[in-house]
């Protein structure tokens, strides 16, 4: 797998804010996606599809949060892209 397109796809991901509802902590999600990118670049241990499926983020009620459904949908796609072929 050539990771270039995958890195670009992850970097271009945008999630809606959770608004008044609870949402995933922005810092947790962003840090996890940075870890995935570092793994794809070879500057950190690779993140597997299983790691993505088992990822969990703090939920915030006040403060910056991402829409949980959007993040979950993205992670399903990301795990599929990381699945060995």
N, C-alpha and C positions, 0 to 999 in steps of 0.2 A: 504494500500500500504506500502510495506517495502521500506524505502528510501535509504537503503544502496547501492543497485545496481544503483539507479538513481544518487546518489552523485558521485559514481565512474565513471559513464558514462559522467557526466558533467565535472568532473576534467580531464578526458582523452581527451576531445574535443580539437582539434587543427584546427586553421583556417589559411589559406594562407595569406601572407601579400598582401596588395593591390597594391604594386609596384608603378608605376607612376600614376595609377588611384586613384581617391578618394576612401576612405574606412571609415569604422566605427572606431571611436577612440578606440584604444586598451584598454585604461584605463576605458572607459565607459562600454564596453562589459565585461571586466574582473570583474569590480565592481558589475555589475548586476548579473553575474553568481555566484559570491561570496555570494550575497544577497539571491539568490535562495537556495544555499547550506546551508547557515545559517538557513533559514526557514525550510528546510528539517531536519536539526539537532535539531530544536526546540530552537535555541539560538536567533532567531529573528522571527518577524511575518512571517507566511507562504506567499509565493508568489503563486498566483493563475494562472491558465491557461490564464485567461483574462489579468492579469498583464503582462504576457509574450507577448501575442498578441499585447498589447498596448505599449510595450516598444519602446523607440526611443533613438537613439544614435547620438552624434555629428558626423558629417562627416569631416574628415581631408583630406587635399590635400597634405600637406607636413608633414612628421612625421609618427609615427607608426600607421598604419591602417590595419584592417582586411578586407578581401574580403567580400563585402556586401552580395552577393548571398549566400555564404557559411554560414554566420551567420544567414541570414533569413531562410535558409533551416533547420538549427539546431534548431532555435526557434520554427518553425512549429512542429518539432518532440517533442521538450520539452513541448510545450503547450499540445500536445496530451497525453504525459506521465503524466502530472499533472491534466488532466481532471478527474473529479470524475467518478468512475465506477458505 
